[in-house]
Amino acid sequence: MDEQNDEFTGQSNYNREEDYDTEHSNDEYEDTVSEDDYESIDYQNLEDKWYAIEDEYRARYADLTEDDVAVTSGSFHETVDRIGRRRGRTRREIRTEIENW
C-alpha cells in the first residue's frame, strides 16, 4: 500500500491493512464473558428467538453462509461467534441485535 495521508485526519494510512488485521483479530470477538459465564446468559431463549427471525436476518445479511448460521443444540454461542466474525461485530453486538430484532 502506498503511503498517503488520510483526507479527513491528515494521518498516514500506511500499514492501515495491518492495523485492520490487528483490530479485527479473534481477540476482538472475545467479550469479557468467560466460558463459565455462558451458563448465566440465556442462550436458549436467544436460540429460540433466532429460529423466529433467521429468515429475515439472513435476507438482510445475505453474506452469511450456511456454516455461519448452523446451530448445534446447546452451543448457540458458537453460532453467535461465527455470525459476529462474518459481520465484523462482537458477540455482545450480535446477541443484542438478535434480542432486539
C-alpha positions in Angstrom: 0.0 0.0 0.0 1.4 3.4 -0.9 1.8 5.8 1.9 -0.8 8.5 1.7 -2.4 10.9 4.1 -6.0 10.3 5.1 -8.1 13.2 3.7 -10.0 13.6 6.9 -7.4 13.1 9.6 -4.2 14.0 7.8 -2.6 10.9 9.3 -0.7 8.5 7.2 -2.7 5.4 6.1 0.5 3.4 5.7 0.1 0.0 7.3 -3.7 0.5 7.5 -4.2 -3.0 6.3 -2.0 -4.3 9.0 -3.9 -2.2 11.5 -7.2 -3.7 10.2 -5.9 -7.2 10.8 -4.8 -6.3 14.3 -8.0 -4.5 15.1 -10.2 -7.4 13.8 -8.3 -10.3 15.3 -10.2 -13.0 17.1 -9.5 -11.3 20.4 -12.0 -8.6 19.5 -14.8 -11.2 19.4 -13.9 -12.3 22.9 -16.1 -10.3 25.1 -15.4 -10.2 28.8 -17.7 -13.3 29.1 -15.8 -16.3 30.1 -16.7 -19.9 29.3 -18.1 -20.3 32.8 -20.3 -17.3 32.3 -22.1 -18.8 29.3 -24.5 -20.5 31.7 -25.6 -17.2 33.1 -26.5 -15.9 29.6 -29.8 -17.3 28.5 -28.7 -18.7 25.1 -31.8 -21.0 25.0 -34.1 -18.0 24.7 -31.7 -16.4 22.3 -31.7 -19.6 20.2 -35.5 -19.7 20.2 -35.6 -16.0 19.1 -33.0 -16.9 16.3 -35.3 -19.5 14.8 -38.1 -16.9 14.7 -36.1 -14.3 12.9 -33.5 -16.3 11.0 -35.1 -16.0 7.5 -35.5 -12.2 7.9 -32.0 -11.8 9.4 -30.4 -13.8 6.6 -32.3 -11.8 4.0 -30.9 -8.6 5.5 -27.3 -10.0 5.8 -27.0 -12.1 2.6 -23.3 -12.7 3.0 -24.0 -15.1 5.9 -23.3 -18.7 4.9 -25.0 -21.9 5.9 -21.9 -22.7 8.0 -22.1 -19.3 9.7 -25.7 -19.9 10.9 -25.5 -23.6 11.6 -26.9 -24.3 15.1 -25.8 -27.1 17.3 -28.2 -27.6 20.2 -26.7 -26.2 23.4 -24.0 -24.4 21.6 -25.8 -21.3 20.2 -22.9 -19.1 21.5 -20.7 -20.6 18.8 -23.3 -19.6 16.1 -23.3 -16.1 17.6 -19.5 -16.0 17.4 -19.4 -17.1 13.7 -22.0 -14.5 12.8 -20.0 -11.9 14.6 -16.8 -12.8 12.8 -18.6 -12.7 9.4 -20.1 -9.4 10.1 -17.2 -7.8 11.9 -19.2 -7.4 15.2 -18.7 -8.5 18.7 -20.5 -11.4 20.4 -22.4 -8.9 22.5 -23.4 -6.8 19.5 -24.9 -9.9 17.8 -26.7 -11.1 20.9 -28.2 -7.6 21.4 -29.2 -7.4 17.7 -31.0 -10.8 17.9 -32.6 -10.0 21.2 -34.0 -6.7 19.8 -34.9 -7.8 16.3 
